[in-house]
Amino acid sequence: MASSVRGRVSLALLLALLALAAPVLPQSTGAAPLTVHANRAEPDFPNGITFHLHADAPQPVVRLELRYYPAHSLVTRVARPPAPGDRRVEVSHTVELRLTYLPPGVDVHYRWRLTLADGSIVETPEQTVFYMDERHPWQTLQSGLVTVYYYAGNPSFAQEALDTTLRAIRRFDQAFGVTTDQPLRVVIYANERDFAAALPAGSDDWVGGFAEPELGLIVVAIRPGDRGEIARMLSHEVIHVVLDQATANPFNAPPPWLNEGIASYYQDVRDERFPAVLQRAVRSGQLDTVRALNSPFPADPAAAILAYAESESIVRFIIETKGERAMADLLAVFREGVAYEAAVQRALGLTLDQLDQEWKAWLSAGQSA
């Protein structure tokens, strides 16, 4: 389930730690080059990253900015350490990442921007640091766009995780006529304790994995040899990533019931808790409405499981009564950034309230088993 919260890796770290000696080209302001003696970054997951710069500028530096962003993110973050006021720059700045959380397995691109006394600007070339949980001896297995990171279990465990991920991508692409073409990293912790230590503060206790679609990242806890959990969890989280890519637009995203419902429906192993949870809710008259499931799911574990079960059931109702073509139409509408109510009306010919009524009638008739 997704959280409400996207060989050894030493080569990437080594590249990030190498000092630069090449001069940077000046900006259009006509400034003279900047001489860089050292420019490196030291990751310390989960605390943050310390960036170091040692350089000589052609004029006194009156403003200093560190600009950085996770790979694939559209948002650049800016830190402003004190400027030295002279030509020599020797600065170390730590970006704290416990509050502004970044998950493990992310490339962070960064550069320094210096404003000189005459108003001209020079920048260092962009570099990359691999932000990873170095408390574990990670190994990798890669095929096509997918890379699996793991530190426990044998190669066959990693191969099964990789195969499951690739199979889920192909299944989704074939069902809805889309093409997934962005790299995906899968970080597998060997137990819940290690996984919990990598989560941001305040995470829900029941979370066993999450996807960060914007970052092309999945982070899960799966014990080596647990083939059922590989099939269930990885196939679920992969769908979150490819669904995000299939519906990407600057205005809107699918509602939680569709996001979680389609991931639950297409995961390799159906969650065995769902039928009983749904039956109890039907008998007690405590089913949520589709409209209510447009909002984030509750933190309470029992209420959250019900929300997931309901969402999977709604998606199952749409596909089994109206066909995968109807679901493909719904995803295509969401790709246009249409609001929830309008998207359902356009793709299914129903209002949200009508969808709710038809789904509950179907469910009460026992068609979801």
C-alpha positions in Angstrom: 0.0 0.0 0.0 1.3 3.5 -0.8 2.3 5.7 2.1 0.8 9.2 2.6 4.1 10.3 2.4 8.8 8.2 -4.9 26.2 -4.1 -7.4 27.2 -1.7 -4.6 26.4 1.9 -5.1 30.0 3.1 -4.3 30.6 4.1 -7.9 27.8 6.8 -7.8 29.1 8.0 -4.5 32.7 8.1 -5.7 31.7 10.2 -8.7 29.8 12.6 -6.4 32.8 13.0 -4.1 35.4 13.8 -6.8 36.7 17.3 -6.7 36.3 19.5 -9.8 39.2 21.5 -11.2 37.7 22.6 -14.5 36.6 26.3 -14.8 32.9 27.1 -15.2 31.8 29.1 -18.2 30.6 32.6 -17.3 27.0 33.6 -17.6 25.7 36.0 -20.2 26.8 38.9 -17.8 30.3 38.6 -19.1 31.9 37.6 -15.8 35.3 36.0 -15.8 35.6 32.2 -15.0 35.3 30.7 -11.6 38.2 28.5 -10.5 36.9 25.5 -8.6 39.4 23.6 -6.4 36.9 21.3 -4.7 33.2 20.8 -5.1 31.7 17.7 -3.4 28.7 16.4 -1.5 28.6 14.0 1.4 25.3 12.2 2.0 24.3 11.1 5.5 20.9 9.4 5.2 18.4 10.1 6.8 19.9 13.3 8.2 20.8 15.2 5.1 23.6 16.1 2.7 26.6 18.3 3.4 27.8 20.3 0.4 31.4 21.6 0.2 32.8 24.3 -2.2 36.3 25.7 -2.4 36.8 28.1 -5.2 38.3 31.4 -6.3 36.1 34.0 -7.9 37.3 36.9 -10.1 35.6 39.4 -7.8 34.3 39.4 -4.2 31.3 37.2 -3.8 28.3 39.1 -2.3 25.7 36.3 -2.6 26.0 32.6 -2.5 23.3 30.0 -3.4 23.2 26.3 -3.4 20.6 25.0 -5.9 19.6 21.4 -5.7 16.8 19.1 -6.7 16.0 15.3 -6.7 16.2 13.7 -10.2 13.0 14.0 -12.2 11.6 16.6 -9.8 10.3 19.8 -11.3 11.1 21.8 -8.1 14.5 23.3 -7.4 15.3 24.0 -3.8 17.6 26.8 -2.8 19.9 27.3 0.2 21.7 30.5 0.9 24.8 30.2 3.1 26.5 33.4 4.1 28.6 35.0 1.3 32.3 35.4 2.1 32.5 39.0 0.9 35.8 38.3 -0.8 37.2 36.3 -3.8 38.0 33.2 -1.8 35.0 30.8 -1.2 35.4 28.0 1.4 32.0 26.9 2.5 30.3 23.7 3.9 26.6 23.7 4.1 24.4 20.9 5.4 20.9 20.5 4.0 18.7 18.9 6.7 16.4 16.3 5.2 14.6 14.9 8.2 11.8 17.4 7.9 12.0 18.0 4.2 12.2 14.3 3.7 13.9 12.6 0.8 13.7 8.8 0.5 16.7 6.5 -0.1 17.8 5.8 -3.6 17.5 9.3 -5.1 20.0 11.1 -7.3 20.3 14.8 -6.1 21.5 17.2 -8.7 23.2 20.4 -7.5 25.2 23.5 -8.4 26.5 26.6 -6.8 25.5 30.1 -8.0 27.7 33.0 -7.0 26.8 36.7 -7.4 29.8 38.9 -7.7 30.4 42.5 -6.6 29.5 44.0 -10.0 26.2 42.0 -10.2 27.5 39.3 -12.6 26.8 35.7 -11.9 28.9 32.5 -12.2 27.8 29.0 -11.6 29.6 25.7 -11.0 28.7 22.8 -13.4 25.8 20.6 -12.2 26.9 17.6 -10.3 25.0 14.6 -8.8 25.2 12.9 -5.4 23.5 9.5 -4.8 21.4 9.8 -1.6 21.2 6.3 -0.2 20.8 4.6 3.2 24.5 3.6 3.6 23.7 1.7 6.8 23.3 -1.4 4.5 25.5 -3.1 2.0 23.4 -2.6 -1.1 23.7 -4.6 -4.3 21.9 -4.0 -7.5 20.2 -5.9 -10.3 19.1 -4.0 -13.4 17.1 -4.7 -16.6 15.9 -2.1 -19.0 14.5 0.8 -17.1 14.2 -1.0 -13.8 17.0 -1.2 -11.1 16.5 -3.2 -7.9 18.5 -2.3 -4.8 18.7 -5.0 -2.1 21.1 -6.0 0.7 19.7 -9.3 1.9 18.7 -12.5 0.1 20.3 -14.3 -2.8 20.4 -13.2 -6.4 17.2 -15.2 -7.2 15.3 -13.1 -4.7 16.4 -9.9 -6.5 15.7 -11.5 -9.9 12.1 -12.4 -8.8 11.6 -8.8 -7.6 12.9 -7.5 -10.9 10.8 -9.8 -12.9 7.6 -8.9 -10.9 8.3 -5.3 -11.5 8.8 -5.6 -15.2 5.7 -7.9 -15.5 3.5 -5.4 -13.7 4.6 -2.6 -16.0 3.9 -4.7 -19.1 0.5 -5.7 -17.8 -0.6 -2.1 -17.2 0.8 -0.8 -20.5 -1.0 -3.6 -22.5 -4.3 -3.1 -20.6 -4.5 0.6 -21.2 -2.4 1.2 -24.3 0.3 3.4 -22.7 4.1 3.3 -22.8 6.1 3.5 -19.7 9.5 5.0 -20.6 10.9 6.5 -17.4 13.5 4.8 -15.2 12.3 3.1 -12.0 14.3 2.2 -8.9 13.1 -0.3 -6.4 14.7 -0.2 -2.9 14.0 -3.3 -0.9 14.5 -3.4 2.9 14.8 -6.8 4.4 12.6 -6.3 7.4 10.1 -3.9 8.9 12.6 -2.5 11.5 15.1 -1.4 8.9 12.3 0.0 6.7 10.8 2.0 9.6 14.1 3.5 10.3 14.2 4.9 6.7 10.7 6.6 6.9 10.0 10.2 7.8 8.8 11.0 11.4 5.1 10.5 11.9 4.6 7.8 9.3 1.7 5.5 9.7 2.6 2.2 11.5 0.8 0.1 9.0 2.8 1.3 6.0 4.9 -1.5 4.5 5.9 0.2 1.3 5.4 3.4 -0.7 5.9 4.8 -4.2 7.2 8.2 -5.2 6.1 8.4 -8.8 7.6 11.9 -9.4 11.0 10.4 -8.4 10.6 7.1 -10.2 11.1 5.3 -6.9 9.5 2.5 -4.9 10.7 1.7 -1.3 9.3 -1.5 0.3 10.0 -3.9 3.2 10.1 -7.5 2.0 11.8 -10.4 3.8 14.0 -12.5 1.5 12.1 -15.6 0.3 8.7 -14.1 0.8 7.4 -14.7 -2.7 3.8 -13.8 -1.8 4.8 -10.4 -0.6 7.0 -9.8 -3.6 4.0 -10.5 -5.8 1.5 -8.5 -3.8 3.5 -5.4 -2.7 5.8 -4.8 -5.7 3.1 -5.3 -8.3 0.9 -2.8 -6.3 3.5 -0.1 -5.9 4.6 -0.4 -9.5 1.1 0.5 -10.7 1.2 3.7 -8.7 4.2 4.8 -10.6 3.0 3.8 -14.1 -0.5 5.2 -13.4 1.1 8.5 -12.4 3.0 8.6 -15.7 -0.1 7.6 -17.7 -2.2 10.4 -16.2 0.5 13.1 -15.8 -0.7 16.7 -16.3 -0.1 20.0 -14.5 -3.6 20.4 -13.1 -5.0 17.2 -11.4 -4.3 13.6 -10.5 -6.6 10.6 -10.1 -8.5 10.5 -6.8 -7.3 8.2 -4.0 -10.0 5.6 -4.7 -8.9 5.2 -8.3 -5.1 5.4 -7.5 -5.3 2.8 -4.8 -8.1 0.8 -6.3 -6.4 0.2 -9.7 -3.1 -0.7 -7.9 -5.0 -3.2 -5.7 -6.9 -4.6 -8.6 -3.9 -5.2 -10.8 -1.5 -6.5 -8.1 -0.5 -10.1 -8.7 -2.1 -11.3 -5.4 -5.4 -10.0 -4.2 -5.4 -8.9 -0.6 -7.1 -11.7 1.3 -8.5 -9.3 3.9 -10.7 -7.3 1.4 -13.7 -9.6 1.0 -14.4 -10.0 4.7 -13.9 -6.3 5.3 -16.3 -5.4 2.6 -18.9 -8.0 3.7 -18.9 -6.6 7.3 -19.2 -3.0 6.0 -22.2 -4.0 3.7 -24.0 -5.8 6.5 -23.5 -2.9 9.0 -24.3 -0.2 6.4 -20.9 1.4 7.0 -19.6 1.7 3.4 -18.0 5.0 2.5 -19.3 6.9 -0.5 -17.2 7.2 -3.7 -17.2 10.9 -3.1 -15.7 10.5 0.4 -13.0 8.3 -1.1 -11.9 11.3 -3.2 -10.1 12.4 0.0 -6.9 11.0 1.5 -7.5 7.7 3.4 -7.6 7.8 7.2 -4.6 7.0 9.4 -6.6 4.5 11.5 -5.5 1.0 10.3 -9.0 -0.5 10.3 -10.5 2.5 8.5 -7.6 2.5 6.0 -8.0 -1.2 5.2 -11.7 -0.6 4.5 -10.9 2.4 2.2 -8.5 0.2 0.2 -11.0 -2.6 0.0 -13.7 -0.2 -1.2 -11.4 1.3 -3.7 -10.4 -2.0 -5.2 -14.1 -3.0 -5.3 -15.1 0.2 -7.2 -12.4 -0.4 -9.8 -13.4 -4.1 -10.0 -17.0 -3.0 -10.5 -16.1 -0.6 -13.4 -13.9 -3.1 -15.2 -16.2 -6.2 -14.7 -19.4 -4.4 -15.7 -18.2 -1.8 -18.2 -14.9 -3.3 -19.4 -11.2 -2.3 -19.4 -12.0 0.1 -22.3 -14.2 2.2 -19.9 -11.3 2.3 -17.4 -8.9 3.3 -20.2 -11.3 6.1 -21.1 -11.3 7.2 -17.5 -7.5 7.3 -17.3 -7.4 9.2 -20.6 -9.8 11.9 -19.2 -7.7 12.3 -16.1 -4.6 12.8 -18.3 -6.4 16.0 -19.4 -6.5 17.4 -15.9 -10.3 17.2 -15.6 -11.9 17.5 -12.2 -13.1 14.3 -10.5 -16.9 14.6 -11.1 -16.4 15.7 -14.7 -14.0 12.9 -15.4 -16.3 10.2 -14.2 -19.2 11.8 -16.1 -17.3 12.0 -19.4 -15.8 8.5 -19.2 -18.6 6.5 -17.7 -21.7 8.6 -18.3 -22.4 8.6 -14.5 -22.2 11.2 -11.8 -20.2 10.3 -8.7 -23.4 9.7 -6.8 -24.7 7.4 -9.6 -21.4 5.5 -9.6 -21.8 5.1 -5.9 -25.3 3.8 -6.1 -24.5 1.3 -8.9 -21.4 0.1 -7.2 -23.2 -0.5 -3.9 -26.1 -2.3 -5.6 -23.6 -4.6 -7.4 -21.7 -5.1 -4.2 -24.8 -5.9 -2.2 -25.8 -8.5 -4.8 -22.6 -10.3 -4.0 -20.9 -9.8 -7.3 -17.4 -8.8 -5.9 -16.3 -12.1 -4.4 
